Amino acid sequence: MRPLQSRLAVLLAVPALLLAGCASEGSPSTPAASSAAAAGAQASVALAAIKVAGAPGAKPTVTLASTPTALSSSGVRVLTPGTGAAVTSGQRVTVDYVLVNAKTGKEADTTFGKKTRATFLADPKQLLPGLANGMIGQKVGSRVLVGVAPKDGFAGGAGNQQLGFGKDDSLIFVLDIKSAITPLTGPQGDPVTPVKGLPTVTQDAKGVPVITMPTTPAPTKLVIQTLIKGKGAVVAKGQTVTAAYVGAVYGTGKVFDSSFKAGGSPLEVPIGVGGLVPGFDKGVVGQTVGSRVLLVLPPAEGYGAAGNAQAGIKGTDTIVFVVDVLAAS
């Protein structure tokens, strides 16, 4: 459960349980190492034959040498080198991209011409391994061509029906790397004394926010109360935000969702563009990175009169979020 009206999960991110297992590395003299070297050479030749037209910043046109193009290993080819810092593992990387199905040569997805860019976690354990490894080491400002073999793609070779990829289809990305940032691990800034009568927020030994509800009636208007004022940049509408959060029902205090739960992860989503429940969208825009903010959402600012049955939220319920703003780009 996410604080979303429509699911905006990063489509290319896959659950860890679905990722292909990591193979043991062979020594340079083993058959496994020789096979890997041959596969790497095949990927380099295949990527070198792909034509990419268009200047960085503009939507590229991708033409494959032949279809189908099949990659036995993943690889990367720098089309235009950047001058920024190199992307490191674990960073949040904001890109514009075109994704092409190597079997058909047809475009499967793109961010060019859309309101928001994509932000990916450069971590092979959290993202398609071939895509993550293709970004790591590249400089901000670069345009790169990344070829992803099926075993390094969707669910370790299961394909993706929604995007039209079969289990044996390779993926071709052209990426314009716009920025790379390392998110905070928690709020950092100066404490702010909240107004009286609101839910109170403490945290447990692990730093997880704990919300205690007051006995007073729920507010009828959206409440945005900064608890820790971060010292980072101001979050702007349309940016992709990394945010940890806890959501609870006003009055009962029942937690209906938390990014801190086992297996959870911070929310990674464009903010202020209508993808989130209204009060969450409004409450995060204008905050500074590093902040912790308390949001109290009456029904109209939350899930509306329909509520959210999956989360146990009725149409008359006011909901409360504590949000840690960890990054914005």
Residue, then its C-alpha position, 0 to 999 in steps of 0.5 A: m500500500r502506497p499513498l497513491q491514487s494511481r500506482l506509480a511504482v517504478l516499472l523497471a524495479v523488480p522485487a528482490l525475490l524475482l531477481a536472477g541469482c548472482a553467479s559465482e565468478g570464475s577465475p580467468s582460466t576457467p570455462a566460465a570466465s572464457s564464456a563470460a568474456a565471449a559474451g561480453a565481446q558479443a554485446s560490444v559488437a551488437l551495441a556498436a552496430i546500433k545507430v542512435a540519432g539525435a543530440p543529447g537532450a532531444k529524443p533519440t531515434v534508435t535503429l538496430a542493425s537487424t531484428p531480432t537482436a539478441l544479447s548474451s550479456s549486458g553492456v554499455r556504450v558511451l554515445t556522448p561523455g558527460t562532464g559531471a561526477a561518476v554515478t556510484s552504486g546506491q545513488r538515485v539517478t535521474v534520467d530521460y530514456v528511450l527503451v527499445n525491444a531488441k526483438t522487434g526494434k520498436e520503442a516500448d517506453t520513453t520519458f521524452g516528451k513527458k512531464t517527469r523524468a525517471t529516477f532509478l536506484a543504481d543498485p543491481k539488487q533493486l533494479l534490473p541488474g543490466l540497467a543498474n550496472g550500465m549506469i554505475g560509473q557513467k558521468v552525469g551529463s552522459r548519453v549512453l546506450v545500454g544493452v540488457a540481456p534477458k538474464d539481467g532484465f525483467a525478473g531475471g529472464a521472465g519478461n514483462q507482458q505489460l511492456g511487450f517483452g518475452k522471456d528471451d527478449s533483450l532490452i536496449f536503453v538510450l539514457d540521458i543521465k541528468s543527475a545522481i544524488t545520494p539520499l539521506t538515511g533519515p531526517q537531518g535538521d533543526p527541531v520545530t515545536p509543533v502547535k498544540g492539539l496535533p498528533t505527537v511524533t516520537q521515534d523508536a530505537k531504530g528511528v522509526p516514527v511512532i504516532t500518538m493520536p490526541t483525544t481532540p476531534a480530527p481537523t477538517k482542513l489539511v494540516i502541514q506541520t514541519l517537525i524537523k526543518g531540513k537544511g537541503a534544497v526546497v522540494a519543487k513541484g514535478q521533482t522526483v522525491t525519495a521519502a520514508y513515511v508512516g501512515a496511520v488512521y486518525g483516532t485509532g492510530k492504526v498504522f495502515d502503511s509504512s516504508f519502515k516495515a520489513g521489506g519496505s523501501p522509501l517512496e520514489v515518486p514525482i511530487g505535486v503532479g497528481g499521482l499521490v493523494p492530494g494532501f501528501d502531494k501538497g504537504v511535501v512540495g515546499q519542504t526542504v530535503g532533510s525535513r520530517v513533516l507531519l501531515v493530517l489529511p481529512p477525507a477530501e485530502g486523502y482517499g475521498a468518500a470511497g476510502n481505501a478498503q485494502a488499507g482499512i480506511k473508511g470514507t470518513d477517516t482522517i489519515v495521518f502521515v509522518v514523512d521524512v524527505l530524503a532526496a529530491s531531484 
